[in-house]
Amino acid sequence: MIYYYSATKKTQVYAEVLAQILDSPIYVLETNWDNGQSSKFKQFGFFVGCAFYALVGKTIPVKNMPKIYEPHESKEITKETQKNQESEIYVCAPIWANAPAPPIEYFLKNAIFKNVKVHLLLTASAPNEKMRTKGQKLLSTIDCIPGNVFVFAGSGAHDIELLKEQLKEMVQ
Ligand SMILES: Cc1cc2nc3c(=O)[nH]c(=O)nc-3n(C[C@H](O)[C@H](O)[C@H](O)COP(=O)(O)O)c2cc1C
C-alpha cells in the first residue's frame, strides 16, 4: 500500500509511478489546509502558513485517516487492526523546512504500525543527506519496522520515464 501527501502534486507523481511499478493500491492523505481552504491560511497564504507550521513544529492533522490507521487513544492493537494491516507500506511526502511535512508526521505518529515495515519516499527542491536522517529519526520514534528512506528532487516529477527507472531501481 502507498500513502501520500502532496501539496503541489510533485510527490503525487512519485506515488503514482511507484504504485504502477508495485501494482499497489494508493491512498491520498488530505488536510483541511490544502489549497489554502483554511481561513487561517487565507490570511497568510498557503505556503507561508505551511513553512511557519513546519518551522515551529506544529501539527497539521490529516482529515481522512485511513480506517485501519485512525487515531486512537490507547495504542492497543486489536485483532481487527492487526488483521487489516499490510506488512509493508510506502509513505510519500514532501520536505518542508528540511524535514518531512507535518501532515505526514501526524499520520505516522497517530497510527498503529506495529509489525509493519514503513518506507519513506520524500521529495524536496534540493535533497540532502540531513533530510534522509530526519526521515530515519521520524521512523525510529514510531512503533514500526523502519524501512528505507529515499529523498528525491521534486523536479524529477517532470520526467516520468526517468522516474520509472529510478523507482524501479529503488524497490529492487
Ligand atoms: C512550506 C514549504 C517548505 C519547503 N521547505 C523545503 C526545504 O526546506 N528544502 C527543500 O529542498 N525544499 C523545500 N520545499 C520544496 C518541496 O519540498 C518540494 O517542492 C517538494 O517536491 C514538493 O512536493 P509536493 O509537490 O508533493 O508538495 C518546501 C516547500 C514548501 C511548500
The ligand as an SDF file (V2000), in Angstrom:
LIG
                    3D

 31 33  0  0  0  0  0  0  0  0999 V2000
    6.3000   25.0980    3.1180 C   0  0  0  0  0  0  0  0  0  0  0  0
    7.3490   24.5020    2.2560 C   0  0  0  0  0  0  0  0  0  0  0  0
    8.6230   24.3080    2.7660 C   0  0  0  0  0  0  0  0  0  0  0  0
    9.6300   23.7240    1.9740 C   0  0  0  0  0  0  0  0  0  0  0  0
   10.8730   23.5430    2.5020 N   0  0  0  0  0  0  0  0  0  0  0  0
   11.8490   22.9750    1.7370 C   0  0  0  0  0  0  0  0  0  0  0  0
   13.1590   22.7430    2.2680 C   0  0  0  0  0  0  0  0  0  0  0  0
   13.4520   23.0580    3.4280 O   0  0  0  0  0  0  0  0  0  0  0  0
   14.1050   22.2140    1.4520 N   0  0  0  0  0  0  0  0  0  0  0  0
   13.8400   21.8440    0.1480 C   0  0  0  0  0  0  0  0  0  0  0  0
   14.7360   21.3480   -0.5240 O   0  0  0  0  0  0  0  0  0  0  0  0
   12.5930   22.0260   -0.3650 N   0  0  0  0  0  0  0  0  0  0  0  0
   11.6070   22.5740    0.3910 C   0  0  0  0  0  0  0  0  0  0  0  0
   10.3460   22.7640   -0.1330 N   0  0  0  0  0  0  0  0  0  0  0  0
   10.0720   22.3250   -1.5040 C   0  0  0  0  0  0  0  0  0  0  0  0
    9.3290   20.9950   -1.5330 C   0  0  0  0  0  0  0  0  0  0  0  0
    9.9020   20.0470   -0.6430 O   0  0  0  0  0  0  0  0  0  0  0  0
    9.3770   20.3540   -2.9300 C   0  0  0  0  0  0  0  0  0  0  0  0
    8.9440   21.2770   -3.8800 O   0  0  0  0  0  0  0  0  0  0  0  0
    8.5110   19.0980   -2.9610 C   0  0  0  0  0  0  0  0  0  0  0  0
    8.8850   18.3050   -4.0630 O   0  0  0  0  0  0  0  0  0  0  0  0
    7.0370   19.4660   -3.0540 C   0  0  0  0  0  0  0  0  0  0  0  0
    6.2600   18.3060   -3.0250 O   0  0  0  0  0  0  0  0  0  0  0  0
    4.6890   18.3570   -3.3150 P   0  0  0  0  0  0  0  0  0  0  0  0
    4.5290   18.9590   -4.6880 O   0  0  0  0  0  0  0  0  0  0  0  0
    4.2600   16.9480   -3.2880 O   0  0  0  0  0  0  0  0  0  0  0  0
    4.0550   19.1730   -2.2650 O   0  0  0  0  0  0  0  0  0  0  0  0
    9.3410   23.3590    0.6360 C   0  0  0  0  0  0  0  0  0  0  0  0
    8.0440   23.5520    0.1380 C   0  0  0  0  0  0  0  0  0  0  0  0
    7.0590   24.1170    0.9300 C   0  0  0  0  0  0  0  0  0  0  0  0
    5.6760   24.3110    0.3850 C   0  0  0  0  0  0  0  0  0  0  0  0
  1  2  1  0
  2  3  1  0
  2 30  2  0
  3  4  2  0
  4  5  1  0
  4 28  1  0
  5  6  2  0
  6  7  1  0
  6 13  1  0
  7  8  2  0
  7  9  1  0
  9 10  1  0
 10 11  2  0
 10 12  1  0
 12 13  2  0
 13 14  1  0
 14 15  1  0
 14 28  1  0
 15 16  1  0
 16 17  1  0
 16 18  1  0
 18 19  1  0
 18 20  1  0
 20 21  1  0
 20 22  1  0
 22 23  1  0
 23 24  1  0
 24 25  2  0
 24 26  1  0
 24 27  1  0
 28 29  2  0
 29 30  1  0
 30 31  1  0
M  END
$$$$
